[in-house]
Each structure stands twice: as structure tokens, then as C-alpha cells.
Amino acid sequence: MRVSRTPQPTAAAPPEWIAGAAWVDEIAAPEGSSRFRVDSVHFAPGARTAWHRHPLGQVLYVTEGTGLVQCRGGEVHTIRAGDSVRIAPGEWHWHGASPTAFMTHLAIQEVAEDGTEAERGTHVTEAEYPTGSLTH
């Protein structure tokens, strides 16, 4: 067992992965035989990931605020503190804050044996990102 009391420094999310301002706190990284990664990601209003997919899927757990998530071809869902989202392996998706609120979530995924965590696609366009109110 190892107890970590001092977290890694908060890092700005890379612009090739995120449109807008977002910050990442690493909670757990693959180590030894473990292939799990957990990050806390804090999105400013309007910030969102590029389209991407994970070889072994992903779970998002919203810890604060209001966000949005969409799988390619599906509807945009509003997510709030306490909600969890399970994204299937290989499923193209994006997630981020709503246009008017910050959102923080835990991003939990298993890294593939070859070290692949995710494949990035194109940025979510302004036309794809909803700016009106959503009710789901």
C-alpha cells in the first residue's frame, strides 16, 4: 500500500484534446500490472473534448457542475453532479462543460496492453456543440 498526500500539480489540458480552458489533476496512472488511469478534469463553461474513443471504454463520474456528453450519432445529454456515464469500448464521443457552467468529472479508463489510452478525432464544431437549453 502507498498513500499519496501531495497530488501531482494541476496541468492545463492540451489544446489538441480540448477546445476552451480545462485543467487535469492526475489521481492514478498505470503502474506495474495495473492499467487503470483516473483523472479529475475541470472544464470552464463551453470547454469540451475533441471527439475521441478509448479502446477499453471509459466511465465518467460528475463531481460538480453541469456538463454535456454525446456519442457519435446520438443525442446530447446533460450531466450533473452525481451522474455517471459508461462509454463503450471504441465508441466515439465527446464531453465537457455546458455553455454557462463549470463541470468537473472523474475520467476512469483502463489503458490497453499496448499503452493506448485514447484515439483523438476532430474537434467538436460550434454547430455540433449545443448552446441552447437542454432538458435531458
DRENDO-1510 file (C-alpha; in Angstrom, 1 decimal, always signed):
<recs>
REC; n; res; u; v; w
REC; 1; MET; +0.0; +0.0; +0.0 .
REC; 2; ARG; +1.1; +3.5; -0.7 .
REC; 3; VAL; -0.6; +6.7; +0.5 .
REC; 4; SER; -0.1; +9.8; -1.6 .
REC; 5; ARG; -0.7; +13.0; +0.3 .
REC; 6; THR; +0.6; +15.5; -2.2 .
REC; 7; PRO; -1.2; +15.4; -5.6 .
REC; 8; GLN; +0.6; +16.0; -8.8 .
REC; 9; PRO; +0.4; +19.6; -10.0 .
REC; 10; THR; -2.7; +20.6; -11.9 .
REC; 11; ALA; -1.9; +20.8; -15.6 .
REC; 12; ALA; -3.7; +22.7; -18.3 .
REC; 13; ALA; -5.4; +20.3; -20.7 .
REC; 14; PRO; -3.6; +20.1; -24.1 .
REC; 15; PRO; -5.3; +22.2; -26.8 .
REC; 16; GLU; -5.2; +19.4; -29.3 .
REC; 17; TRP; -7.6; +17.4; -27.0 .
REC; 18; ILE; -9.7; +20.3; -25.5 .
REC; 19; ALA; -11.4; +23.3; -27.0 .
REC; 20; GLY; -11.6; +26.0; -24.4 .
REC; 21; ALA; -10.0; +26.0; -20.9 .
REC; 22; ALA; -9.7; +22.8; -18.9 .
REC; 23; TRP; -7.4; +21.5; -16.2 .
REC; 24; VAL; -6.4; +18.0; -15.3 .
REC; 25; ASP; -5.4; +16.5; -11.9 .
REC; 26; GLU; -3.9; +13.0; -12.2 .
REC; 27; ILE; -5.3; +10.8; -9.5 .
REC; 28; ALA; -3.9; +7.4; -10.6 .
REC; 29; ALA; -1.7; +6.4; -13.5 .
REC; 30; PRO; -0.9; +2.9; -14.8 .
REC; 31; GLU; +1.8; +1.4; -12.7 .
REC; 32; GLY; +3.2; -2.1; -12.5 .
REC; 33; SER; +0.5; -4.6; -13.5 .
REC; 34; SER; -2.3; -2.0; -13.1 .
REC; 35; ARG; -3.5; -0.4; -16.3 .
REC; 36; PHE; -6.1; +2.0; -14.7 .
REC; 37; ARG; -6.0; +5.8; -15.2 .
REC; 38; VAL; -8.1; +8.2; -13.2 .
REC; 39; ASP; -8.0; +11.9; -13.8 .
REC; 40; SER; -10.1; +14.7; -12.3 .
REC; 41; VAL; -10.9; +17.1; -15.2 .
REC; 42; HIS; -12.2; +20.6; -14.6 .
REC; 43; PHE; -13.8; +22.3; -17.6 .
REC; 44; ALA; -14.6; +26.1; -17.9 .
REC; 45; PRO; -18.0; +26.9; -19.4 .
REC; 46; GLY; -18.1; +26.0; -23.0 .
REC; 47; ALA; -14.9; +23.8; -22.9 .
REC; 48; ARG; -15.1; +20.3; -24.3 .
REC; 49; THR; -13.0; +17.4; -25.5 .
REC; 50; ALA; -12.4; +16.6; -29.1 .
REC; 51; TRP; -14.2; +13.6; -30.5 .
REC; 52; HIS; -12.3; +10.6; -29.2 .
REC; 53; ARG; -12.6; +6.9; -28.3 .
REC; 54; HIS; -11.0; +4.6; -25.8 .
REC; 55; PRO; -10.0; +1.0; -26.7 .
REC; 56; LEU; -11.4; -0.4; -23.4 .
REC; 57; GLY; -14.2; +2.2; -22.8 .
REC; 58; GLN; -14.4; +4.9; -20.1 .
REC; 59; VAL; -16.5; +5.8; -17.1 .
REC; 60; LEU; -17.2; +9.5; -16.3 .
REC; 61; TYR; -18.4; +10.5; -12.8 .
REC; 62; VAL; -19.5; +14.1; -12.5 .
REC; 63; THR; -18.4; +15.6; -9.2 .
REC; 64; GLU; -19.6; +19.2; -9.6 .
REC; 65; GLY; -21.4; +21.5; -12.1 .
REC; 66; THR; -23.3; +20.8; -15.3 .
REC; 67; GLY; -21.9; +19.3; -18.4 .
REC; 68; LEU; -22.7; +17.7; -21.8 .
REC; 69; VAL; -21.8; +14.3; -23.3 .
REC; 70; GLN; -22.6; +12.8; -26.7 .
REC; 71; CYS; -21.8; +9.7; -28.6 .
REC; 72; ARG; -21.4; +10.0; -32.4 .
REC; 73; GLY; -24.9; +9.9; -34.0 .
REC; 74; GLY; -26.6; +10.1; -30.6 .
REC; 75; GLU; -28.4; +12.9; -28.7 .
REC; 76; VAL; -26.5; +15.3; -26.4 .
REC; 77; HIS; -27.2; +14.6; -22.8 .
REC; 78; THR; -26.9; +17.0; -19.9 .
REC; 79; ILE; -24.9; +15.6; -17.0 .
REC; 80; ARG; -24.8; +16.9; -13.4 .
REC; 81; ALA; -23.0; +16.3; -10.1 .
REC; 82; GLY; -23.7; +12.6; -9.1 .
REC; 83; ASP; -24.3; +11.4; -12.6 .
REC; 84; SER; -22.1; +8.7; -14.1 .
REC; 85; VAL; -21.7; +7.8; -17.8 .
REC; 86; ARG; -20.4; +4.5; -19.2 .
REC; 87; ILE; -18.9; +4.8; -22.6 .
REC; 88; ALA; -18.4; +1.5; -24.6 .
REC; 89; PRO; -15.1; +0.4; -25.9 .
REC; 90; GLY; -14.3; +2.1; -29.2 .
REC; 91; GLU; -17.3; +4.4; -29.0 .
REC; 92; TRP; -16.6; +7.9; -30.5 .
REC; 93; HIS; -17.8; +10.6; -28.0 .
REC; 94; TRP; -17.1; +14.0; -26.5 .
REC; 95; HIS; -17.8; +15.5; -23.1 .
REC; 96; GLY; -17.3; +18.9; -21.4 .
REC; 97; ALA; -19.0; +21.7; -19.6 .
REC; 98; SER; -22.3; +23.3; -20.5 .
REC; 99; PRO; -22.2; +26.7; -22.2 .
REC; 100; THR; -22.9; +28.5; -18.9 .
REC; 101; ALA; -21.4; +26.4; -16.1 .
REC; 102; PHE; -18.2; +24.8; -15.0 .
REC; 103; MET; -18.1; +21.0; -14.8 .
REC; 104; THR; -15.7; +18.6; -13.1 .
REC; 105; HIS; -15.7; +14.9; -13.6 .
REC; 106; LEU; -13.5; +11.9; -12.8 .
REC; 107; ALA; -12.4; +10.2; -16.0 .
REC; 108; ILE; -11.7; +6.5; -15.4 .
REC; 109; GLN; -10.4; +4.1; -18.0 .
REC; 110; GLU; -8.2; +1.1; -18.4 .
REC; 111; VAL; -5.2; +1.5; -20.7 .
REC; 112; ALA; -4.8; -1.1; -23.4 .
REC; 113; GLU; -1.9; -3.6; -23.1 .
REC; 114; ASP; +0.0; -1.7; -25.9 .
REC; 115; GLY; -0.3; +1.6; -23.8 .
REC; 116; THR; -3.1; +3.1; -25.9 .
REC; 117; GLU; -5.4; +5.3; -23.8 .
REC; 118; ALA; -7.4; +7.0; -26.4 .
REC; 119; GLU; -7.6; +7.9; -30.1 .
REC; 120; ARG; -8.3; +11.6; -30.9 .
REC; 121; GLY; -10.6; +12.7; -33.7 .
REC; 122; THR; -11.6; +16.2; -34.8 .
REC; 123; HIS; -12.6; +19.0; -32.5 .
REC; 124; VAL; -16.3; +19.3; -31.8 .
REC; 125; THR; -17.5; +22.1; -34.1 .
REC; 126; GLU; -19.6; +25.1; -33.0 .
REC; 127; ALA; -22.5; +23.6; -35.0 .
REC; 128; GLU; -22.2; +20.3; -33.0 .
REC; 129; TYR; -21.9; +21.9; -29.6 .
REC; 130; PRO; -25.4; +23.0; -28.4 .
REC; 131; THR; -25.7; +26.4; -26.9 .
REC; 132; GLY; -29.4; +26.4; -26.2 .
REC; 133; SER; -31.0; +24.8; -23.1 .
REC; 134; LEU; -31.3; +21.0; -23.0 .
REC; 135; THR; -33.8; +19.2; -20.9 .
REC; 136; HIS; -32.4; +15.6; -20.8 .
</recs>
